Amino acid sequence: MASKWISGATENAHGQFRAKAQKAGMTTAAYAKKEEHAPGKLGDEARLAETLMGMHHGKKNKKESLFNRSK
């Protein structure tokens, strides 16, 4: 089940990393960047957050992209 690894990795998260970032007065991305080298669970959460944020690129509608090609 390699395609379902995100479900397993975020199974018990429930916004806990985001709450830590807000408590620190930072955005989730900034907090993840700051704590990416932290030891233990916090570092793991930060690296996972960076990985998941990097995967979200917003997909374009294929039909729209066909019509909007530059010539």
PDB file of N, CA, C, O and CB in Angstrom:
ATOM      1  N   MET A   1       0.821  -1.193   0.000  1.00  0.00           N
ATOM      2  CA  MET A   1       0.000   0.000   0.000  1.00  0.00           C
ATOM      3  C   MET A   1       0.865   1.258   0.000  1.00  0.00           C
ATOM      4  O   MET A   1       0.674   2.133   0.844  1.00  0.00           O
ATOM      5  CB  MET A   1      -0.934  -0.002   1.203  1.00  0.00           C
ATOM      6  N   ALA A   2       1.774   1.358  -0.893  1.00  0.00           N
ATOM      7  CA  ALA A   2       2.663   2.516  -0.964  1.00  0.00           C
ATOM      8  C   ALA A   2       1.909   3.785  -1.334  1.00  0.00           C
ATOM      9  O   ALA A   2       2.343   4.881  -0.979  1.00  0.00           O
ATOM     10  CB  ALA A   2       3.773   2.264  -1.972  1.00  0.00           C
ATOM     11  N   SER A   3       0.808   3.664  -2.027  1.00  0.00           N
ATOM     12  CA  SER A   3       0.072   4.848  -2.455  1.00  0.00           C
ATOM     13  C   SER A   3      -0.728   5.485  -1.316  1.00  0.00           C
ATOM     14  O   SER A   3      -1.210   6.607  -1.473  1.00  0.00           O
ATOM     15  CB  SER A   3      -0.858   4.488  -3.593  1.00  0.00           C
ATOM     16  N   LYS A   4      -0.881   4.816  -0.192  1.00  0.00           N
ATOM     17  CA  LYS A   4      -1.670   5.321   0.932  1.00  0.00           C
ATOM     18  C   LYS A   4      -0.788   5.768   2.102  1.00  0.00           C
ATOM     19  O   LYS A   4      -1.274   5.832   3.232  1.00  0.00           O
ATOM     20  CB  LYS A   4      -2.645   4.251   1.403  1.00  0.00           C
ATOM     21  N   TRP A   5       0.472   6.075   1.871  1.00  0.00           N
ATOM     22  CA  TRP A   5       1.378   6.416   2.976  1.00  0.00           C
ATOM     23  C   TRP A   5       0.995   7.724   3.655  1.00  0.00           C
ATOM     24  O   TRP A   5       1.269   7.893   4.843  1.00  0.00           O
ATOM     25  CB  TRP A   5       2.807   6.507   2.471  1.00  0.00           C
ATOM     26  N   ILE A   6       0.376   8.645   2.944  1.00  0.00           N
ATOM     27  CA  ILE A   6      -0.011   9.927   3.535  1.00  0.00           C
ATOM     28  C   ILE A   6      -1.091   9.710   4.595  1.00  0.00           C
ATOM     29  O   ILE A   6      -1.060  10.345   5.649  1.00  0.00           O
ATOM     30  CB  ILE A   6      -0.513  10.907   2.442  1.00  0.00           C
ATOM     31  N   SER A   7      -2.032   8.828   4.327  1.00  0.00           N
ATOM     32  CA  SER A   7      -3.088   8.537   5.295  1.00  0.00           C
ATOM     33  C   SER A   7      -2.503   8.008   6.596  1.00  0.00           C
ATOM     34  O   SER A   7      -2.931   8.399   7.681  1.00  0.00           O
ATOM     35  CB  SER A   7      -4.083   7.529   4.717  1.00  0.00           C
ATOM     36  N   GLY A   8      -1.538   7.131   6.486  1.00  0.00           N
ATOM     37  CA  GLY A   8      -0.904   6.580   7.682  1.00  0.00           C
ATOM     38  C   GLY A   8      -0.060   7.599   8.418  1.00  0.00           C
ATOM     39  O   GLY A   8       0.002   7.587   9.647  1.00  0.00           O
ATOM     40  N   ALA A   9       0.586   8.473   7.680  1.00  0.00           N
ATOM     41  CA  ALA A   9       1.474   9.457   8.290  1.00  0.00           C
ATOM     42  C   ALA A   9       0.704  10.569   8.987  1.00  0.00           C
ATOM     43  O   ALA A   9       1.210  11.165   9.938  1.00  0.00           O
ATOM     44  CB  ALA A   9       2.391  10.048   7.243  1.00  0.00           C
ATOM     45  N   THR A  10      -0.506  10.858   8.532  1.00  0.00           N
ATOM     46  CA  THR A  10      -1.288  11.954   9.110  1.00  0.00           C
ATOM     47  C   THR A  10      -2.486  11.457   9.904  1.00  0.00           C
ATOM     48  O   THR A  10      -3.374  12.240  10.244  1.00  0.00           O
ATOM     49  CB  THR A  10      -1.759  12.886   8.017  1.00  0.00           C
ATOM     50  N   GLU A  11      -2.518  10.184  10.196  1.00  0.00           N
ATOM     51  CA  GLU A  11      -3.665   9.552  10.834  1.00  0.00           C
ATOM     52  C   GLU A  11      -4.052  10.209  12.164  1.00  0.00           C
ATOM     53  O   GLU A  11      -5.239  10.396  12.430  1.00  0.00           O
ATOM     54  CB  GLU A  11      -3.373   8.093  11.059  1.00  0.00           C
ATOM     55  N   ASN A  12      -3.093  10.552  12.982  1.00  0.00           N
ATOM     56  CA  ASN A  12      -3.378  11.113  14.296  1.00  0.00           C
ATOM     57  C   ASN A  12      -2.954  12.572  14.428  1.00  0.00           C
ATOM     58  O   ASN A  12      -2.768  13.057  15.545  1.00  0.00           O
ATOM     59  CB  ASN A  12      -2.695  10.297  15.351  1.00  0.00           C
ATOM     60  N   ALA A  13      -2.802  13.266  13.334  1.00  0.00           N
ATOM     61  CA  ALA A  13      -2.293  14.631  13.378  1.00  0.00           C
ATOM     62  C   ALA A  13      -3.332  15.627  13.888  1.00  0.00           C
ATOM     63  O   ALA A  13      -3.067  16.338  14.857  1.00  0.00           O
ATOM     64  CB  ALA A  13      -1.822  15.046  12.007  1.00  0.00           C
ATOM     65  N   HIS A  14      -4.490  15.695  13.269  1.00  0.00           N
ATOM     66  CA  HIS A  14      -5.593  16.562  13.691  1.00  0.00           C
ATOM     67  C   HIS A  14      -5.183  18.011  13.892  1.00  0.00           C
ATOM     68  O   HIS A  14      -5.691  18.668  14.801  1.00  0.00           O
ATOM     69  CB  HIS A  14      -6.187  16.042  14.960  1.00  0.00           C
ATOM     70  N   GLY A  15      -4.279  18.527  13.068  1.00  0.00           N
ATOM     71  CA  GLY A  15      -3.906  19.938  13.124  1.00  0.00           C
ATOM     72  C   GLY A  15      -2.963  20.311  14.256  1.00  0.00           C
ATOM     73  O   GLY A  15      -2.854  21.490  14.595  1.00  0.00           O
ATOM     74  N   GLN A  16      -2.293  19.359  14.837  1.00  0.00           N
ATOM     75  CA  GLN A  16      -1.420  19.630  15.971  1.00  0.00           C
ATOM     76  C   GLN A  16      -0.204  20.455  15.574  1.00  0.00           C
ATOM     77  O   GLN A  16       0.205  21.339  16.327  1.00  0.00           O
ATOM     78  CB  GLN A  16      -0.975  18.334  16.601  1.00  0.00           C
ATOM     79  N   PHE A  17       0.379  20.192  14.425  1.00  0.00           N
ATOM     80  CA  PHE A  17       1.551  20.960  13.993  1.00  0.00           C
ATOM     81  C   PHE A  17       1.153  22.400  13.682  1.00  0.00           C
ATOM     82  O   PHE A  17       1.891  23.334  13.995  1.00  0.00           O
ATOM     83  CB  PHE A  17       2.208  20.306  12.755  1.00  0.00           C
ATOM     84  N   ARG A  18      -0.002  22.573  13.074  1.00  0.00           N
ATOM     85  CA  ARG A  18      -0.501  23.916  12.779  1.00  0.00           C
ATOM     86  C   ARG A  18      -0.740  24.696  14.073  1.00  0.00           C
ATOM     87  O   ARG A  18      -0.457  25.892  14.140  1.00  0.00           O
ATOM     88  CB  ARG A  18      -1.802  23.839  11.952  1.00  0.00           C
ATOM     89  N   ALA A  19      -1.256  24.026  15.089  1.00  0.00           N
ATOM     90  CA  ALA A  19      -1.482  24.677  16.381  1.00  0.00           C
ATOM     91  C   ALA A  19      -0.160  25.111  17.013  1.00  0.00           C
ATOM     92  O   ALA A  19      -0.083  26.175  17.626  1.00  0.00           O
ATOM     93  CB  ALA A  19      -2.238  23.734  17.331  1.00  0.00           C
ATOM     94  N   LYS A  20       0.876  24.288  16.864  1.00  0.00           N
ATOM     95  CA  LYS A  20       2.210  24.647  17.383  1.00  0.00           C
ATOM     96  C   LYS A  20       2.747  25.877  16.655  1.00  0.00           C
ATOM     97  O   LYS A  20       3.348  26.759  17.268  1.00  0.00           O
ATOM     98  CB  LYS A  20       3.202  23.458  17.228  1.00  0.00           C
ATOM     99  N   ALA A  21       2.525  25.926  15.352  1.00  0.00           N
ATOM    100  CA  ALA A  21       2.989  27.068  14.560  1.00  0.00           C
ATOM    101  C   ALA A  21       2.249  28.338  14.962  1.00  0.00           C
ATOM    102  O   ALA A  21       2.866  29.395  15.093  1.00  0.00           O
ATOM    103  CB  ALA A  21       2.800  26.798  13.057  1.00  0.00           C
ATOM    104  N   GLN A  22       0.953  28.250  15.157  1.00  0.00           N
ATOM    105  CA  GLN A  22       0.171  29.416  15.567  1.00  0.00           C
ATOM    106  C   GLN A  22       0.582  29.891  16.955  1.00  0.00           C
ATOM    107  O   GLN A  22       0.644  31.094  17.209  1.00  0.00           O
ATOM    108  CB  GLN A  22      -1.323  29.091  15.545  1.00  0.00           C
ATOM    109  N   LYS A  23       0.859  28.958  17.844  1.00  0.00           N
ATOM    110  CA  LYS A  23       1.295  29.310  19.201  1.00  0.00           C
ATOM    111  C   LYS A  23       2.627  30.056  19.169  1.00  0.00           C
ATOM    112  O   LYS A  23       2.883  30.937  19.990  1.00  0.00           O
ATOM    113  CB  LYS A  23       1.418  28.045  20.074  1.00  0.00           C
ATOM    114  N   ALA A  24       3.467  29.685  18.203  1.00  0.00           N
ATOM    115  CA  ALA A  24       4.762  30.349  18.033  1.00  0.00           C
ATOM    116  C   ALA A  24       4.612  31.662  17.257  1.00  0.00           C
ATOM    117  O   ALA A  24       5.586  32.398  17.101  1.00  0.00           O
ATOM    118  CB  ALA A  24       5.747  29.416  17.307  1.00  0.00           C
ATOM    119  N   GLY A  25       3.404  31.961  16.772  1.00  0.00           N
ATOM    120  CA  GLY A  25       3.159  33.189  16.026  1.00  0.00           C
ATOM    121  C   GLY A  25       3.724  33.160  14.623  1.00  0.00           C
ATOM    122  O   GLY A  25       4.132  34.194  14.096  1.00  0.00           O
ATOM    123  N   MET A  26       3.751  31.987  14.012  1.00  0.00           N
ATOM    124  CA  MET A  26       4.322  31.823  12.680  1.00  0.00           C
ATOM    125  C   MET A  26       3.333  31.098  11.779  1.00  0.00           C
ATOM    126  O   MET A  26       2.368  30.495  12.249  1.00  0.00           O
ATOM    127  CB  MET A  26       5.659  31.056  12.745  1.00  0.00           C
ATOM    128  N   THR A  27       3.590  31.165  10.483  1.00  0.00           N
ATOM    129  CA  THR A  27       2.820  30.352   9.548  1.00  0.00           C
ATOM    130  C   THR A  27       3.327  28.922   9.645  1.00  0.00           C
ATOM    131  O   THR A  27       4.415  28.667  10.162  1.00  0.00           O
ATOM    132  CB  THR A  27       2.933  30.895   8.082  1.00  0.00           C
ATOM    133  N   THR A  28       2.538  28.011   9.150  1.00  0.00           N
ATOM    134  CA  THR A  28       2.935  26.607   9.192  1.00  0.00           C
ATOM    135  C   THR A  28       4.217  26.379   8.386  1.00  0.00           C
ATOM    136  O   THR A  28       5.103  25.643   8.820  1.00  0.00           O
ATOM    137  CB  THR A  28       1.804  25.715   8.655  1.00  0.00           C
ATOM    138  N   ALA A  29       4.310  27.009   7.221  1.00  0.00           N
ATOM    139  CA  ALA A  29       5.490  26.842   6.366  1.00  0.00           C
ATOM    140  C   ALA A  29       6.743  27.405   7.035  1.00  0.00           C
ATOM    141  O   ALA A  29       7.802  26.778   7.002  1.00  0.00           O
ATOM    142  CB  ALA A  29       5.267  27.528   5.011  1.00  0.00           C
ATOM    143  N   ALA A  30       6.623  28.580   7.638  1.00  0.00           N
ATOM    144  CA  ALA A  30       7.780  29.192   8.291  1.00  0.00           C
ATOM    145  C   ALA A  30       8.222  28.377   9.499  1.00  0.00           C
ATOM    146  O   ALA A  30       9.418  28.207   9.739  1.00  0.00           O
ATOM    147  CB  ALA A  30       7.457  30.626   8.715  1.00  0.00           C
ATOM    148  N   TYR A  31       7.261  27.881  10.250  1.00  0.00           N
ATOM    149  CA  TYR A  31       7.577  27.078  11.433  1.00  0.00           C
ATOM    150  C   TYR A  31       8.227  25.751  11.022  1.00  0.00           C
ATOM    151  O   TYR A  31       9.165  25.288  11.671  1.00  0.00           O
ATOM    152  CB  TYR A  31       6.299  26.815  12.267  1.00  0.00           C
ATOM    153  N   ALA A  32       7.726  25.147   9.946  1.00  0.00           N
ATOM    154  CA  ALA A  32       8.303  23.896   9.458  1.00  0.00           C
ATOM    155  C   ALA A  32       9.748  24.116   9.014  1.00  0.00           C
ATOM    156  O   ALA A  32      10.616  23.290   9.296  1.00  0.00           O
ATOM    157  CB  ALA A  32       7.463  23.328   8.293  1.00  0.00           C
ATOM    158  N   LYS A  33      10.007  25.217   8.327  1.00  0.00           N
ATOM    159  CA  LYS A  33      11.367  25.530   7.869  1.00  0.00           C
ATOM    160  C   LYS A  33      12.302  25.740   9.061  1.00  0.00           C
ATOM    161  O   LYS A  33      13.449  25.295   9.045  1.00  0.00           O
ATOM    162  CB  LYS A  33      11.361  26.788   6.967  1.00  0.00           C
ATOM    163  N   LYS A  34      11.803  26.422  10.093  1.00  0.00           N
ATOM    164  CA  LYS A  34      12.611  26.708  11.276  1.00  0.00           C
ATOM    165  C   LYS A  34      12.944  25.425  12.046  1.00  0.00           C
ATOM    166  O   LYS A  34      14.058  25.277  12.549  1.00  0.00           O
ATOM    167  CB  LYS A  34      11.877  27.696  12.191  1.00  0.00           C
ATOM    168  N   GLU A  35      11.998  24.513  12.137  1.00  0.00           N
ATOM    169  CA  GLU A  35      12.155  23.317  12.964  1.00  0.00           C
ATOM    170  C   GLU A  35      12.531  22.059  12.183  1.00  0.00           C
ATOM    171  O   GLU A  35      12.501  20.965  12.746  1.00  0.00           O
ATOM    172  CB  GLU A  35      10.892  23.066  13.709  1.00  0.00           C
ATOM    173  N   GLU A  36      12.882  22.185  10.905  1.00  0.00           N
ATOM    174  CA  GLU A  36      13.154  20.993  10.096  1.00  0.00           C
ATOM    175  C   GLU A  36      14.347  20.182  10.591  1.00  0.00           C
ATOM    176  O   GLU A  36      14.430  18.987  10.305  1.00  0.00           O
ATOM    177  CB  GLU A  36      13.390  21.396   8.669  1.00  0.00           C
ATOM    178  N   HIS A  37      15.256  20.788  11.312  1.00  0.00           N
ATOM    179  CA  HIS A  37      16.426  20.060  11.814  1.00  0.00           C
ATOM    180  C   HIS A  37      16.313  19.739  13.302  1.00  0.00           C
ATOM    181  O   HIS A  37      17.283  19.290  13.913  1.00  0.00           O
ATOM    182  CB  HIS A  37      17.688  20.868  11.561  1.00  0.00           C
ATOM    183  N   ALA A  38      15.136  19.966  13.890  1.00  0.00           N
ATOM    184  CA  ALA A  38      14.926  19.670  15.302  1.00  0.00           C
ATOM    185  C   ALA A  38      14.939  18.158  15.518  1.00  0.00           C
ATOM    186  O   ALA A  38      14.478  17.407  14.659  1.00  0.00           O
ATOM    187  CB  ALA A  38      13.591  20.282  15.800  1.00  0.00           C
ATOM    188  N   PRO A  39      15.459  17.712  16.645  1.00  0.00           N
ATOM    189  CA  PRO A  39      15.475  16.275  16.910  1.00  0.00           C
ATOM    190  C   PRO A  39      14.099  15.785  17.362  1.00  0.00           C
ATOM    191  O   PRO A  39      13.271  16.570  17.825  1.00  0.00           O
ATOM    192  CB  PRO A  39      16.531  15.940  17.974  1.00  0.00           C
ATOM    193  N   GLY A  40      13.871  14.511  17.227  1.00  0.00           N
ATOM    194  CA  GLY A  40      12.667  13.887  17.746  1.00  0.00           C
ATOM    195  C   GLY A  40      11.420  14.136  16.920  1.00  0.00           C
ATOM    196  O   GLY A  40      11.477  14.357  15.711  1.00  0.00           O
ATOM    197  N   LYS A  41      10.287  14.091  17.616  1.00  0.00           N
ATOM    198  CA  LYS A  41       8.982  14.161  16.965  1.00  0.00           C
ATOM    199  C   LYS A  41       8.740  15.498  16.266  1.00  0.00           C
ATOM    200  O   LYS A  41       8.154  15.529  15.185  1.00  0.00           O
ATOM    201  CB  LYS A  41       7.893  13.918  17.980  1.00  0.00           C
ATOM    202  N   LEU A  42       9.183  16.599  16.868  1.00  0.00           N
ATOM    203  CA  LEU A  42       8.975  17.915  16.256  1.00  0.00           C
ATOM    204  C   LEU A  42       9.670  18.000  14.907  1.00  0.00           C
ATOM    205  O   LEU A  42       9.095  18.514  13.947  1.00  0.00           O
ATOM    206  CB  LEU A  42       9.485  19.027  17.182  1.00  0.00           C
ATOM    207  N   GLY A  43      10.888  17.508  14.822  1.00  0.00           N
ATOM    208  CA  GLY A  43      11.607  17.504  13.548  1.00  0.00           C
ATOM    209  C   GLY A  43      10.927  16.625  12.514  1.00  0.00           C
ATOM    210  O   GLY A  43      10.853  16.980  11.338  1.00  0.00           O
ATOM    211  N   ASP A  44      10.431  15.476  12.959  1.00  0.00           N
ATOM    212  CA  ASP A  44       9.707  14.590  12.050  1.00  0.00           C
ATOM    213  C   ASP A  44       8.457  15.263  11.509  1.00  0.00           C
ATOM    214  O   ASP A  44       8.161  15.182  10.318  1.00  0.00           O
ATOM    215  CB  ASP A  44       9.337  13.288  12.754  1.00  0.00           C
ATOM    216  N   GLU A  45       7.720  15.934  12.408  1.00  0.00           N
ATOM    217  CA  GLU A  45       6.507  16.632  11.985  1.00  0.00           C
ATOM    218  C   GLU A  45       6.834  17.764  11.010  1.00  0.00           C
ATOM    219  O   GLU A  45       6.110  17.977  10.037  1.00  0.00           O
ATOM    220  CB  GLU A  45       5.759  17.185  13.205  1.00  0.00           C
ATOM    221  N   ALA A  46       7.908  18.476  11.269  1.00  0.00           N
ATOM    222  CA  ALA A  46       8.289  19.593  10.407  1.00  0.00           C
ATOM    223  C   ALA A  46       8.683  19.100   9.020  1.00  0.00           C
ATOM    224  O   ALA A  46       8.284  19.685   8.014  1.00  0.00           O
ATOM    225  CB  ALA A  46       9.442  20.384  11.033  1.00  0.00           C
ATOM    226  N   ARG A  47       9.456  18.039   8.965  1.00  0.00           N
ATOM    227  CA  ARG A  47       9.868  17.495   7.669  1.00  0.00           C
ATOM    228  C   ARG A  47       8.668  16.942   6.900  1.00  0.00           C
ATOM    229  O   ARG A  47       8.584  17.104   5.683  1.00  0.00           O
ATOM    230  CB  ARG A  47      10.924  16.394   7.861  1.00  0.00           C
ATOM    231  N   LEU A  48       7.742  16.291   7.603  1.00  0.00           N
ATOM    232  CA  LEU A  48       6.536  15.792   6.957  1.00  0.00           C
ATOM    233  C   LEU A  48       5.698  16.953   6.427  1.00  0.00           C
ATOM    234  O   LEU A  48       5.174  16.883   5.315  1.00  0.00           O
ATOM    235  CB  LEU A  48       5.713  14.938   7.938  1.00  0.00           C
ATOM    236  N   ALA A  49       5.570  18.008   7.208  1.00  0.00           N
ATOM    237  CA  ALA A  49       4.804  19.181   6.780  1.00  0.00           C
ATOM    238  C   ALA A  49       5.409  19.783   5.525  1.00  0.00           C
ATOM    239  O   ALA A  49       4.680  20.145   4.602  1.00  0.00           O
ATOM    240  CB  ALA A  49       4.748  20.233   7.897  1.00  0.00           C
ATOM    241  N   GLU A  50       6.724  19.896   5.475  1.00  0.00           N
ATOM    242  CA  GLU A  50       7.378  20.432   4.277  1.00  0.00           C
ATOM    243  C   GLU A  50       7.144  19.536   3.069  1.00  0.00           C
ATOM    244  O   GLU A  50       6.914  20.026   1.964  1.00  0.00           O
ATOM    245  CB  GLU A  50       8.877  20.597   4.519  1.00  0.00           C
ATOM    246  N   THR A  51       7.201  18.230   3.276  1.00  0.00           N
ATOM    247  CA  THR A  51       6.967  17.287   2.186  1.00  0.00           C
ATOM    248  C   THR A  51       5.550  17.432   1.653  1.00  0.00           C
ATOM    249  O   THR A  51       5.340  17.508   0.442  1.00  0.00           O
ATOM    250  CB  THR A  51       7.215  15.845   2.653  1.00  0.00           C
ATOM    251  N   LEU A  52       4.577  17.472   2.559  1.00  0.00           N
ATOM    252  CA  LEU A  52       3.182  17.557   2.135  1.00  0.00           C
ATOM    253  C   LEU A  52       2.865  18.899   1.500  1.00  0.00           C
ATOM    254  O   LEU A  52       2.088  18.952   0.547  1.00  0.00           O
ATOM    255  CB  LEU A  52       2.262  17.317   3.312  1.00  0.00           C
ATOM    256  N   MET A  53       3.442  19.984   2.001  1.00  0.00           N
ATOM    257  CA  MET A  53       3.213  21.286   1.387  1.00  0.00           C
ATOM    258  C   MET A  53       3.843  21.359   0.000  1.00  0.00           C
ATOM    259  O   MET A  53       3.333  22.056  -0.877  1.00  0.00           O
ATOM    260  CB  MET A  53       3.768  22.397   2.277  1.00  0.00           C
ATOM    261  N   GLY A  54       4.939  20.650  -0.202  1.00  0.00           N
ATOM    262  CA  GLY A  54       5.590  20.627  -1.506  1.00  0.00           C
ATOM    263  C   GLY A  54       4.811  19.841  -2.535  1.00  0.00           C
ATOM    264  O   GLY A  54       4.985  20.047  -3.736  1.00  0.00           O
ATOM    265  N   MET A  55       3.955  18.941  -2.083  1.00  0.00           N
ATOM    266  CA  MET A  55       3.171  18.120  -2.998  1.00  0.00           C
ATOM    267  C   MET A  55       1.945  18.862  -3.514  1.00  0.00           C
ATOM    268  O   MET A  55       1.384  18.475  -4.538  1.00  0.00           O
ATOM    269  CB  MET A  55       2.746  16.835  -2.314  1.00  0.00           C
ATOM    270  N   HIS A  56       1.524  19.903  -2.839  1.00  0.00           N
ATOM    271  CA  HIS A  56       0.298  20.618  -3.190  1.00  0.00           C
ATOM    272  C   HIS A  56       0.633  21.729  -4.185  1.00  0.00           C
ATOM    273  O   HIS A  56       1.084  22.808  -3.803  1.00  0.00           O
ATOM    274  CB  HIS A  56      -0.391  21.204  -1.919  1.00  0.00           C
ATOM    275  N   HIS A  57       0.408  21.449  -5.446  1.00  0.00           N
ATOM    276  CA  HIS A  57       0.732  22.424  -6.485  1.00  0.00           C
ATOM    277  C   HIS A  57      -0.489  22.960  -7.204  1.00  0.00           C
ATOM    278  O   HIS A  57      -0.351  23.835  -8.058  1.00  0.00           O
ATOM    279  CB  HIS A  57       1.661  21.812  -7.483  1.00  0.00           C
ATOM    280  N   GLY A  58      -1.657  22.481  -6.898  1.00  0.00           N
ATOM    281  CA  GLY A  58      -2.867  22.937  -7.577  1.00  0.00           C
ATOM    282  C   GLY A  58      -2.902  22.444  -9.009  1.00  0.00           C
ATOM    283  O   GLY A  58      -2.105  22.881  -9.839  1.00  0.00           O
ATOM    284  N   LYS A  59      -3.790  21.565  -9.295  1.00  0.00           N
ATOM    285  CA  LYS A  59      -3.854  20.974 -10.624  1.00  0.00           C
ATOM    286  C   LYS A  59      -4.763  21.800 -11.515  1.00  0.00           C
ATOM    287  O   LYS A  59      -5.835  22.237 -11.095  1.00  0.00           O
ATOM    288  CB  LYS A  59      -4.346  19.521 -10.553  1.00  0.00           C
ATOM    289  N   LYS A  60      -4.329  22.008 -12.742  1.00  0.00           N
ATOM    290  CA  LYS A  60      -5.133  22.740 -13.720  1.00  0.00           C
ATOM    291  C   LYS A  60      -6.080  21.769 -14.411  1.00  0.00           C
ATOM    292  O   LYS A  60      -5.799  20.579 -14.557  1.00  0.00           O
ATOM    293  CB  LYS A  60      -4.228  23.464 -14.761  1.00  0.00           C
ATOM    294  N   ASN A  61      -7.165  22.300 -14.812  1.00  0.00           N
ATOM    295  CA  ASN A  61      -8.112  21.531 -15.587  1.00  0.00           C
ATOM    296  C   ASN A  61      -7.483  21.241 -16.951  1.00  0.00           C
ATOM    297  O   ASN A  61      -7.059  22.165 -17.645  1.00  0.00           O
ATOM    298  CB  ASN A  61      -9.470  22.287 -15.731  1.00  0.00           C
ATOM    299  N   LYS A  62      -7.420  19.986 -17.333  1.00  0.00           N
ATOM    300  CA  LYS A  62      -6.772  19.632 -18.600  1.00  0.00           C
ATOM    301  C   LYS A  62      -7.453  20.301 -19.794  1.00  0.00           C
ATOM    302  O   LYS A  62      -6.783  20.725 -20.736  1.00  0.00           O
ATOM    303  CB  LYS A  62      -6.775  18.116 -18.787  1.00  0.00           C
ATOM    304  N   LYS A  63      -8.770  20.394 -19.756  1.00  0.00           N
ATOM    305  CA  LYS A  63      -9.501  20.991 -20.857  1.00  0.00           C
ATOM    306  C   LYS A  63      -9.139  22.469 -21.006  1.00  0.00           C
ATOM    307  O   LYS A  63      -8.965  22.959 -22.121  1.00  0.00           O
ATOM    308  CB  LYS A  63     -11.008  20.828 -20.646  1.00  0.00           C
ATOM    309  N   GLU A  64      -9.025  23.180 -19.872  1.00  0.00           N
ATOM    310  CA  GLU A  64      -8.653  24.590 -19.923  1.00  0.00           C
ATOM    311  C   GLU A  64      -7.245  24.768 -20.460  1.00  0.00           C
ATOM    312  O   GLU A  64      -6.998  25.688 -21.240  1.00  0.00           O
ATOM    313  CB  GLU A  64      -8.767  25.221 -18.544  1.00  0.00           C
ATOM    314  N   SER A  65      -6.325  23.916 -20.064  1.00  0.00           N
ATOM    315  CA  SER A  65      -4.946  24.077 -20.506  1.00  0.00           C
ATOM    316  C   SER A  65      -4.796  23.828 -21.997  1.00  0.00           C
ATOM    317  O   SER A  65      -3.888  24.381 -22.618  1.00  0.00           O
ATOM    318  CB  SER A  65      -4.041  23.145 -19.738  1.00  0.00           C
ATOM    319  N   LEU A  66      -5.656  23.015 -22.586  1.00  0.00           N
ATOM    320  CA  LEU A  66      -5.618  22.780 -24.026  1.00  0.00           C
ATOM    321  C   LEU A  66      -6.032  24.031 -24.795  1.00  0.00           C
ATOM    322  O   LEU A  66      -5.473  24.325 -25.851  1.00  0.00           O
ATOM    323  CB  LEU A  66      -6.526  21.606 -24.401  1.00  0.00           C
ATOM    324  N   PHE A  67      -7.002  24.763 -24.273  1.00  0.00           N
ATOM    325  CA  PHE A  67      -7.508  25.942 -24.955  1.00  0.00           C
ATOM    326  C   PHE A  67      -6.648  27.162 -24.715  1.00  0.00           C
ATOM    327  O   PHE A  67      -6.679  28.093 -25.519  1.00  0.00           O
ATOM    328  CB  PHE A  67      -8.910  26.223 -24.521  1.00  0.00           C
ATOM    329  N   ASN A  68      -5.894  27.190 -23.659  1.00  0.00           N
ATOM    330  CA  ASN A  68      -5.120  28.381 -23.306  1.00  0.00           C
ATOM    331  C   ASN A  68      -3.639  28.253 -23.664  1.00  0.00           C
ATOM    332  O   ASN A  68      -2.807  28.955 -23.088  1.00  0.00           O
ATOM    333  CB  ASN A  68      -5.258  28.660 -21.828  1.00  0.00           C
ATOM    334  N   ARG A  69      -3.307  27.396 -24.577  1.00  0.00           N
ATOM    335  CA  ARG A  69      -1.906  27.270 -24.997  1.00  0.00           C
ATOM    336  C   ARG A  69      -1.463  28.510 -25.754  1.00  0.00           C
ATOM    337  O   ARG A  69      -2.217  29.071 -26.550  1.00  0.00           O
ATOM    338  CB  ARG A  69      -1.709  26.018 -25.870  1.00  0.00           C
ATOM    339  N   SER A  70      -0.259  28.921 -25.503  1.00  0.00           N
ATOM    340  CA  SER A  70       0.266  30.056 -26.276  1.00  0.00           C
ATOM    341  C   SER A  70       0.786  29.547 -27.617  1.00  0.00           C
ATOM    342  O   SER A  70       1.364  28.463 -27.703  1.00  0.00           O
ATOM    343  CB  SER A  70       1.399  30.799 -25.491  1.00  0.00           C
ATOM    344  N   LYS A  71       0.575  30.333 -28.641  1.00  0.00           N
ATOM    345  CA  LYS A  71       0.933  29.891 -29.994  1.00  0.00           C
ATOM    346  C   LYS A  71       2.288  30.358 -30.402  1.00  0.00           C
ATOM    347  O   LYS A  71       2.732  30.068 -31.513  1.00  0.00           O
ATOM    348  CB  LYS A  71      -0.070  30.371 -30.989  1.00  0.00           C
TER     349      LYS A  71
END
